[in-house]
Amino acid sequence: MYWEESKECMTREDLEQLQLERLQATLFRVATHVPFYRNTFRKMKVDPDGFRSLAELRSLPYTTKEDLRQNYPYGMFAVPLRDVVRVHASSGTTGMATVVGYTKNDIKNWAGLVARVLTAAGLTKDDVVQIAFGYGLFTGGFGLHYGAELLGASVIPISSGNTRRQIQIMQDFKTTALVCTPSYALVLADTMLEMGINTNALSLKYGLFGAEPWSEAMRQEIRNKLHITPTDNYGLSEIMGPGVAGECRECNGLHINEDHFLVELVDPDTLEPVEPGEVGELVITTLTKEAFPVIRYRTRDLTRLLPGVCPCGRTLQRMSRVMGRTDDMLIIKGVNVFPSQIENVLFEIEGTAPHYQIVVERQDHQDKATVLVEVNESLFFDEMKKQRALVEEIKKRLATELGIAVEVRLVEEKSLERTEGKSKRVVDKRKI
Ligand code: DLL
């Protein structure tokens, strides 16, 4: 068990005092070491030394993904690279990734927060944890791995994919906790049922799912098929990765690790705070990050802060499951995809018109994305061989750019719907 009672069950007053102290230290750190913040503070006449109450948070600037992009790769780091022990990255809006770094201490804190989330979900050192998130630049695999190890659990770092092997290992190694995206949990469940495996006979007890949106209906389906208690956990690379918030066994919202992250909910248009209980965009300020602190980061994720106390004893504020995004970012097979990335690829390929549409469906719980691409008339009536070569070329380039395989279909010029205003680039048919 990884139960930090002195932090997870604090009174609001003590928590706010801790947050204020940590925020003051963070402001000092970014003003001293990150030119972006130093300049923005100067422009906005923010005096980081004169910061006396949490209410003053609203006078601080927001940070957006675009700001991070403009400081690619290391411009937002608050420590020299020699103090950075790990680098991760997430996809950016125009093909440029957002690079994030961690000091030794950041990694230690990260593991602790993930261990908290795992404990809240019910795990202990007696568990055998199968981590079916990708290991690599994505924060999911390593983030959960370090947390589970700190907890003392037995970790199986199987990484993502290879469903039959996952199932074999789950049976043979007596996995008790599955960690992956919720949609992949259903793929595993359905494959097992197809294979005639009695899921009741598995050792599986827990499922920690995150990295993509899901619903209560999906939770119910996973519960019924795998006979486990699925819990939701949330995070994002720009803030840390997994470990930002997670559900406890009550399954009534995700406890936010507020001693490390200060949250606000704002109206995405006016940027004014929303009324208590209303849906708003989650804005997060990191309180302990050394290598990559961020001030008022606009996550683009929509959620609600939940009222009342949780029977589990944690006093940390709960948020509802993420209900959607305020931008056009899609999460396909757990991978973040921006339509603008597709546009960039097509722009570089001769013969394609700058009109495309991405259609996302869910078949057998698996995401399937098809990009419809308008091609010049001459090409459309060209021989099949040429068309096929073009499809392959686009597929290959898209796979490299997006990190996932997508289908490509060529369509005639002007056949995709044109609208007066914003063109409809995305058709998301997934019902989750
Ligand atoms: O997905 C970190 C993570 C890994 C969280 C494993 C949980 C488990 P990114 O790749 O940067 O980081 O994507 C972050 O994914 O802004 C949300 O839009 C979405 N997201 C993450 N967790 C959830 C969730 C990781 N539980 C983006 N529910 C975020 C809904 C989620 N959406």
Boltz pocket constraint, residues with backbone or C-beta under 6 A from the ligand:
constraints:
  - pocket:
      binder: B
      contacts: [[A, 90], [A, 133], [A, 138], [A, 139], [A, 140], [A, 141], [A, 209], [A, 210], [A, 211], [A, 212], [A, 213], [A, 214], [A, 232], [A, 233], [A, 234], [A, 235], [A, 236], [A, 237], [A, 238], [A, 241], [A, 242], [A, 243], [A, 299], [A, 301], [A, 321], [A, 322], [A, 325], [A, 331], [A, 334], [A, 336]]
      max_distance: 6.0
